[in-house]
Amino acid sequence: MRSRNRSIRFKIFLLLLLPLLSLSALWGFVLNLTMGDAQSLLRANTLYQTLGVTSIDLGLQLQAERARSSEVLTTRELTAVLDGQRARTDKSVDDFRQAVIAAGNAISDEARLPLGNLNAELDRLGPIRADIDGGLGSRLDGLNEYNRILDSTFLLYDHLVAVSDLDIYQQASSLQAVGMAREYIAREHSLILGALTDKRLTEPEVAAFTEYATSRRFLHARGLAGLDVELRRPYVQVFSTEPFLTFATMEARIVKTGAPPPDAAGWHETIDRLTSRLDELNVASSDALAARASRAATRTIVEISVAGGLGLIAVLASIIISVRFGRRLAAELAGLRTTAVELSRRRLPDIVERLRKGEDVEVDMRKEVGAINMSGSAEIIDVARAFASVQRTAVTAAVGQAALRRGVGQVFLNLARRKQGLLHRQLALLDGMQRRTHDPDRLEELFRLDHLTTRMRRHAESLMILSGYAPGRAWRRPVPVIDIVRAAVAEVEDYTRVTVENMPDGAADGTAAADLTHLVAELVENATIYSPPATLVQVRGDLVSNGYAIEVEDRGLGLSEAEYATFNALLAAPPAFDLADSDRLGLFVVARLAERYGVKVMLRRSPFGGTTAIVLVPRTVLADPAEPAAGDGGDRAALPSRTRKKALAVVTSGTHAGLPRRVRQANLAPQLQDAPSEPERPEITAPEQAEPAERSPEEVRDLFSAFQRGAQRAREEASEEGP
């Protein structure tokens, strides 16, 4: 998951975002519900002021036109009264349709269907009137056509009272029932009004009247049962008055006898008084209920405003508090992260580097790396303390490891020095034995032993280098690079396979000559070990712009690119020596020596398939070659008298009894020719292909005797001169 790589600040933000969004959504949902209630109440009030008022008037005008039409359907004679009523009905229809336009979006989707049905029924007024004027249809059929229009009107009323307030909805429904009961009274009156003219009711009309009376009583009972005390009291008072009681008596008699009332004037007076009172009461009750809905809407809006405002404040406060705590927690974690990163990337590496350099480090955290001071949450403080404990443990372990490494280094150093002293004594014994021996075979064995001793001395010096100390061999004057290379070749067991090509003049500082010799010897020995015995190892050098470059090339199998990269990284930045990695002992020694003098060593693949080691000695280590001493003769640079490497060429083109033939002082430095030399064994270097004449054993013995005397004089001179 990509989110795993996000910052802790981002994850805290996501953690806080979900509950905050949920809280905001919940607040919005509740606000929407309550606002919906308020809007429904306001919408109901708007509908009452537009559609409600006009539809009530429309219903009254339709009822009046129906009553006048009942008389015409009986007498079949048109009257001016009917024409006037039709005009008032048409005006009411126009007012109603204008109110529909004014209501606009206040009309709900549920109310638009009954509204459309009512408009369709109102459009039928023209055909209904034409049938009446033409004398078509019965009296009951004509009245039923008007009843259909009024039924559509009351169906619209049912959708106009769809409010969310349960109490207001119940009162509106009850008033609707009372209003519908008023409609049935009007239907009874219309039917009786026509019957009073011809003094009779047909059987279908009696059945219809009975149905109207039954429905009227049911609706009155239902309406009164649903109204509260305030709205029911006026209706109870009306129903206990003389007009209603008289009407109820007449209604019951008509149902029972099936004949119109005998007193037409009494019927008209009773109906007029009752309907007038009921119409006034219905309008007053509707206005009261509308006012109540308006007050409820206002109260709901106020409550919503207060609750919504408080809820919004709570949401904002939650957001602010969450953001602040989130930022504080993120800051604490960021501080802890910064401290941990600084500890891992700067403090501890600095301590390890100081320990690697041999500096003393105190375990006390406040002195070395400083204490980890964190404030904030208890968990953050606990983690900071844990980091401090880990830091203290790491520093203690690093100091202990450094002390152990120094102890091991001291062991290496003591062993190396003891071994070096023993090897010097062994070399002195070998010199004495060589001086006393004239047998060529024994001399050959002594020289081989001397060569092995020299290699052992180099290994002892390697232990000192790995321990962080310098071997201590140095010279006052510069040493020619060619002598350094030849001395290095002489320290290799398989020196006969090494060829040293012509190299331009160059000299190294005497203080670095021994270490450079050691460095080159390690690379040459590595080349001879990891190449076939029948192949040659070539050593060449050249002056370059940055110093002096020495190349050691073998014909082995080479290495992979990854191995070259690993070894070059080790040579460029030598790590602390690992006792478990003894296979790379030579590379560690080379890396330490190169780091000491700024020498760059790089391994790369040779064009012949083997490995080429490039040693770049910087100009800071190079020096001008020393001038030859007076009387030395020759034009070669002088080899320092302190060197224990004898630049003696070994000629291998011919042998005598297995003994390599040597040319007396053929390749010695001028100071070594008939002069004292260093108390070192002669260096055996790559052969220079000379072809001397065949010598007898006596001549060979004299040759080695002269060499021994020269070596002795060199040791004496070295002891007098000092390092």
N, C-alpha and C positions, 0 to 999 in steps of 0.2 A: 504494500500500500504506500502511495506517495505521501500520505499524511504522516507516516512514521518519521519522515525526514523534516517535518516542520519544526519551527522553534517552539519553545515552551510558552512564549507569549501568545503565539497563534493558537496553540492548543487550549490555553486558558480562556482565550477569547471565544473559541468554539464551545468550550464547556459552559461558559456563562451565556452564550448567545441563545442556546436552545430554551432554557427556562425563561429567559427574558422575552423571547418571541412567544412562548406559550402563554406567559402572563399577559403580554400585550394583546395576543389574539383572544384570550379569554375576556379581557376587559372590553375589547371591541365587540365581541359576541354579545356580552351582557348589555353593553350600551346599545347595540343594534336592536336587541329584543325590547328593551325599555323604550327606546326611541320609536320602535315600531308601534308599541302600544299607544304612545302619545300621538304619533302620526295618524293612527287609525281613529283615535278620538277626534282629532282635529279634522280629519277627512269626513267623519260622520257628521260633524257640525256643519262643515261646508256643504255636504250633500243635502242636509236638512234645509239649510238656508237657500239652496238653489232648487234641487229636484224635489225635496220634501214639501216645501211650501207650495210650489206650483202644481205638484201632483195632487196635493190635497184639494186645491181649488179645482183642478181638472176633474177629480172624482166627484166633487159636489155638482159641477156643471153637467157632467154626464148623467148623474142621478136625476137632476132636474129635467134634462132633455128626455130621459127615459120616461119620466112621469107624464110629461106633456105628450110624448109619442103614444103612451098607453091610451089617452083619451082619443087621439086621432085614429088609432087602430080600431077603436070601438065605434066612433061616429063616422069614420071615413070622410071627415071634413077637416081641411087644413085651417089653422088659426094663426092669427098674428102673434099670439103668445108663443107658439112653437117656433115661429121664425125668429123672434127675438132671443129665445133661449138658444137656438142653434148658433146665432151670431156670438152670444156670450161663450158658448162652448168652443167655437173656432178660435176666439181670442185666447181662451185658456190653453188651447192646444199650441198656439203660436208661442205663448209665454213659456210653456213647458219646454218646447224645443229650443228656445233661446237659453233657458236655464241649463239644458244639457250641454250647450256649447260653453256656457260660463263655468260649469263644473269642471270640464277639461280632464286633467289627469287625476282629479279626486275620485273619479269613477273607477272602481276596481274592475279587473278583468272578469270577475264572476258576475258583476252587475251589468256588463255590456250585453250579454245574451238576453236577459229579460227586458232590458231597455230596447233592444232591437225588436223583440216580439211586440212590445207595447206600441212602438212606432208603426209596425206593420198593422196592428189592430186599429190604430187611429186612422190609418190610410183607408180603412174600410168604412169609415163614417159616411162617406159619399154614397156608396152603393146601398148601405143600410137605409139611409134617408130616402133614397130613390124608391126602394121597395115599399117603404111606408107611404110615401106620397102616391105611389101607384096602387095602393090598396092590395099589395101582394102579401101573402102569408097571414097567419093568424096573429092574434094579439100576443099569445105566449111566445111565438117564434120571434116576433120583433123584440120583445123584452129580453129574450135570451141572447140576441145579438149584442145588445148593450151590456148584458151581464158578462159576456166574453171579454169585452174591452175593459170592464172594471176588474175582472179577475186578473188580467195582465197587469193592471195598475197595482193591485195588492201584491202580486208576485214580485214586482219591482220593489215594493216596500220591504219585503223580506230580505232582500240583498242590501238595502240601504242601511239596515240596522246591524250589519256584520261588524261589530266592534270587539276589541280584545277585552274590554272591561266586562266581566261577567255580570255584575249587578246592573249596569246600564243596559247590557244586552237583554237581560231578563225583563227589565221594566219596559224596554222598547218592544219586545215580543208581546208582552201583556197588553200594552197600548194598541199594538197591531191587532190583537184579537178583539179588543173592544171596538176598534175602528171597523173591523170586518163585521162585527155584530150590528154596528150602525148601518152598514151596507145592506144587510139582510132586512133590516127594518124598512130601508128605502125600497127594496125589491117587493116586500109585502105591500107597501103603500102604492107602488106603481101598479101592481096586479089588482088591488082593490079599487084603485082610482078608475080603472076601466070598467070594472064590474059594477060600480055604483051607477054607471050610465045606463047599462041594459039590465040592471038588477039581477045578475046571475053570474055564477062561476061554473065554468066547465069542469068536467072531472079531472083532466090534466092540470087545470089551474088550481083546483083544490089540493091535488097531490103536491104541486109545486109550492103552494102556500104553506102546506104542512111541513114540507122540507125546510122552507125558509125559517119557519117558527122554531123548529127543532134546532137548527144550526145556530139561530140567534141566541137561544137560551144556553146552548153549550158554550158558545164563544163568550157570552157575558160571564158565565161561571168560571171559565178558564182565565179570562182576563182579570177578574177581580181576585182570583186566587193568587195570581202572580204579582200583582201590584203591591208595593209597600204601603205603609199606613198613610203617608203623605199624599200619594197619588190615588189611593183607593177611596179615601174618605169622600171626595167630591162625587164619585160615581155612586157610592152607597147612598149618599143624600139624594141624588137624582132618582135612583131606583126606588126610593121610599116616598117620592112625591106623587101627587094625584095624577099628573099626566102619564107617568110610566105605569102606575097601577091600573088606570083606565085602559091604556093601550094593551096591557097584558090580559085584561079581562076580555076585551074585544077580540084579541088574537085567539084566545082559547075558545071563544064562542064560534068564531069562523071555522076553526079547525074541527070543532065538534059538529056544527050544523052544515058546513060546506056551502054557506050562503053569505053574501056580503052583509055588513052591518046595516041595520035598518035606518040608523041615524047618520046620514051622510055628513051633515054639518058637524056633528059630534066627532066623527072620525077625522075630518079635516082639522078641526081645532086641536084635537089630542095629538095628532101627528105633527102638526106645525110646532106646537109648544114643546113636544118631546125632542124632535130633531133639532130644534133651535138650541135647546139646552145642551144636547149631546154634542152638537157641532162646536159650540163655544167651549165646552169642557174638553173636547178632543184637542182643539187648538191650544188651549191653555196648558193641558198636560204635555203636549208635544213641545211647547216652548219651555216648560219647566224641565223636561228631560233633556232638551238641547242645552239649556243653561247648565244643567248638572254635568253633561258630557264636556262642555267647554271648561267648567271649573276643574273637572277631573283631568282633562288634558293639560291645563295650566299647572295643576299640582304635580302631575306626572313629569312635566317638563322641568319644573323646579327641582323635583326630587332627582331627576336624571342629571340635571346640571350639577347639583351638589354631589351626588354619588359619582357621576362621571368625572367631575373635577377632582374629587378626593381620590378616585381610582387612578386618574391620570397622574396626580401628584405621587401616589404610591408607586405607580409604574416608573415614573421618572426617578423617584428616590431609589427604587430598587436598581434601576440602571446605573445611576450615579454611584451608589454604594458598591454595586457589583463591579463596576469598572474600576473604582478606587481600590477595592480589595484585590481585584485581579491584577491591577498595575503594581500594587504593593507586593503581592505574591510573586509576580513576574520579576519585579526588581530584586526581591530577595533571592529568587532562583538564579537570576542573571548574575547577581553579585557572587553567589556561591559558585556558579559556573566559571566566572572570571577568575575567582581565587583558585579553583581547581585547575583551570587551564594554565594560569600563571605558575602554579605549583608544578604541574607536569611538564610544562614547556620551557620554563625559565629557571625556577628556583632549584628544583632537584637536578636538572642537567648541569647547572652551574656548579653545584656542590660536587656532582660526580666528576665534572671536568677538573675542578680544583683538586679533588682526591687523586685523579689520574695523573695530574702534574706533580703530585707529591706534597701539596700544601696541607697544612694542619687545619682540620675542621672541627669546631666544637659541636657536640651533640645538642647543646642547649638551643632550642628552636628560636628563642627571642633574639639571640645573638647572630645566628646564621641565616635563617630564612624568615624570621618574624612569625608571630603568632597569628592564627586565623581568627579574627574577631568578627563575628556575625551577630546581627540582632534581628528580631522578627518573630516568626512562628517558632513554636517549640520544636517542631520537626526539623526546620531549617537549622536551628541551633544544634540539634542533635547530629545532623549530618555534618555541620561544620566541625563539631568536636570529633566526629569520626574521621573526617579528613585530617584534622590536626593529629589525631592518634596515628593514622596511616603515615602522615608526613614524618612524625617523630620516629616511627618504626623504620620507615624507609631510610631516613638519614642515619639512624643508628646502624642499620644493616649495611648501608654504604660505607660508613666510617669503619665498621668492623671488617667489611670485605677489603677496604683499602689497607687497613692495618694488617690483615692476613696476607694481602698481596705484597705489602712491603716486607712482611716477615719472610714470605717465600722468596722475594727478591734478595733479601739479605742472606738467606740460605744459599741461593744460587751464587750470589756474589762471593760469599765465604768459600764455597766449594770451588768456584772458578779461580779465586786467588790462590787457594791451596794447590789446586791443580796446576795453575800457572807457575807457581814456585817449583813444584815437582818437575814440570816440563823444562823449566830453565836449568834445573839441576841435571835433568836427563840429557839436555843438549850439551851441557858442559862435559858430562861423562862421555857422550858420543864424540865430542871434539878430542878429548884425551885419547880415546880408543883409536880414533882415526889417525892421530899423530903417531901412535905407537904401532900401527898396523901397516905392513907393506905388502900383504897378500891381496892381489886384485879382487879375488872372489869375496873375501871378507870385507874389503872396502865397499864393494857393491852392496852387500847386505847392510853395512853400516849406513850408507847413504839412503837406502830404502827406509831404514829405521828412522833416520834423521827426517826424511820427508814425512813419514807418518806422524812423528812428533810435532812437526810444524802444523800439520792439519789438526792435530789434537789441540794445539795452542789456539788455533782459530775457533774451534768449537768452544773452548773455555771462554774466549773473548765474546762469543755469541751469548753465552749465559750472562756475562756482565752487561752486555748491551740490552738484553731482555729485562734485566733487573733495573735498568734506567741509569746505568753508570757507563762512563767511557773507559776503554781499556787502559789508557794512560800512555800509549806510545805516540810520540810526536817528534818532529824535527824543526830546527830553527829555520832552515832554508827551504825554498820551494823544491818540489819533487817533480821531475818530468812525468807526464802522463804515460808515456811509453813504459817507463820503469814501473809505474803503479800497475799497469796492465800486465806486464811480464811477471811482476811479483805475485799478482793475483793468480795468474795461470800456474805458477810454480806451487801454489798451495792446493791445487786440485789433484786428486789421485790419478785421473786419466789425462794427465797433461800432454801426453804424446799425441792425443787426438785434437789438440787445440792449435790453431794457426793464428798468429797475430799478423795482420796486414800492416803495411806501411802507414804510419800515422803522422800527421803534421805536428810540428813542435808545439808544445803546450805544457804548462806546469801548474800543479795545484799547490795550495798553501800547505806548508809542512805540518801544521796542526791537524789538517784533515786528511793527510796522505794515508795514514794507517787505516782510517775508517773507509776511505774510498777503495783502498785495496781489498778490505774485507767485503765491501758491497759487491765489487766486481767479481771477487772469488766465489761468492754465494751464487751469483747468476751464472757464472761459467760452470760451476759444479752442477747446478741444476740442469744446465744444457747437456752436460755429458751424461748425467744419470738418465734423463728422459729422451734420449736419442739412441738409435742402434749403435752397437760397438764399432761397426765398420765405417761409420760416417764421421765426418770432421765437424768441429765447431769453430766457426770463424768469429774473430774479434777484430773490429775495425773502429776507427774513430775519425772525427773531423771537427774542425773549428766552425762554429755556426754563429749567427748573430747574437744568440742569447747565451752562449757559453761554449762548452766543449761536449760534443755528443759521442758516446761510446755505444756501439751496437754489438750484441752477442747473439749470434744466429746459429740455430741447430737444424738438423734435418730429421726431427722426430715426427710424431703423428699430429702434433698440434693439439689445440683445445677447441671447445665450442665457443660460440659468441657469448653465451651466458657466462661461461667460466672466465673468459677474458674480461668481461665486464666486472665480475666479482673480484677477480685478482687486482685489476686496475683500481677499483674502488678501495681495496685494502691498502694498496701501495700509495694512493693519494691521501688517504686519511686513516692512518693505522689505528685500530681500536686497542683497547686494553688486551694484553696477551692472555689468551685462554689456555690454561694448562691442559685442557682436554683436546686442544687442536694442535697436537704435536706434529701432524703431517705437514703443516705450513710453517714450520720453524724457520726455514730459510727466508720465506717471504716476510715474516714478522721482523727478522733481523734487518733485511733490506729496507723495509718500510721505516723502521726506527732510525736507521742511519740516514736515509733520504730525508726524513723529517728534520733531523738534527741540523743538516746543512742546506736545506732548501733544494735538494736534488730531486728532479722529476724522473720517475721510473715508470715506464709503460710497456706492457706486453701486447704484441699483436701477431697475427698470423704471417708467417714467412711466405714469400712467393713459391718456395720449394716445398711447402707443406708443413714445415716445422713451426717454431716460435722464435720471434725476434724480440729480444729485450733491449729497449732503448734507454740509456742513462744520459740525462742532460744535466751536466755539472754547470751551475750558474756562474756568471762572471765574478760574483762576490767571493767564490771559493778559489777561482783561478788566480795565478800570480805569474810574474815574469820569471823565466828560468834563471837559476843561479849561474854566475860566471864560473868558468873552470879555474881551479887553483893554479897558482904559478908552478910551472914545471910539470904539470900534469900532461900537457900535450894533448893533441886531438881536439876535435871540435864538438864533442858531445857534452850535453849538460851533466853536471856532477850529480851523482846519487848521494843523498845525505848519509853521513857516516853513522847515524844512529839506526839506519834501517837494518833489519835482520834478514832482508831479502837479498840474496846474491844474484845479480843479473848475469848469471853464467849460462851460456848457451849450451845446449846438449845436442850433439851431432849424432844422429841415429842412422846415418847412411851405412856405417860399417861398424862391426863389433869385433871384440877380441875376447873369446871365452865368455860371451854373454855380457861383457862389461861395455857400457856405452862409451864411445870414444869422445873425449873432451879436448878442446884446443886450449892450451894454457893461456889464460887471461885474454882470450880472443874477444869476448863481448863484455868484459868488465868495465864499469865506469872508471874514468881516469883515477879517481881517488883510491880505487881498489887495486889498481895495478902497482904491485910491489909496495903496497902501503897497508897500514893497519886497517882493519874493517870492523864492522859491528860484530858483537858476539852472537850472531845469528847463523843459522845453517845456510849453506849456499842454496839459492833459488834455482829450481829446475823449471825452465820455460820451454816454450815450443821450439822445435828444432829449426835452426837456420841451416839450410842444406849446403854444408861445406864438404869438401872432399880432401881431408888431410891424408898424408902418406901413412902407410901401415907402420905401427910402432910395436916395438918388442915389449914384453912384460916389464922389463927393467925401466924402459922409458915411461911406461904408464905409472909405475911405482914412484919414479922421480916426480912425475907430474902431480900426483896426489900429495906427495910430501911437501912440494912447493905450495900447493893450495892450503894445506893445513897450517904452514908457517904464516901465510898471508892472513888466514882467518884468525890465528892467534894474535897477530899484530893489530888486527881490526878490533878485537875485543878489548885489548889493552888500551887502545886509543879511545874506545867508547867509554870505558870506565873512568878515564881521566877527564874526558870532555863533559860527561853528564848529560841529562835530557834537556 
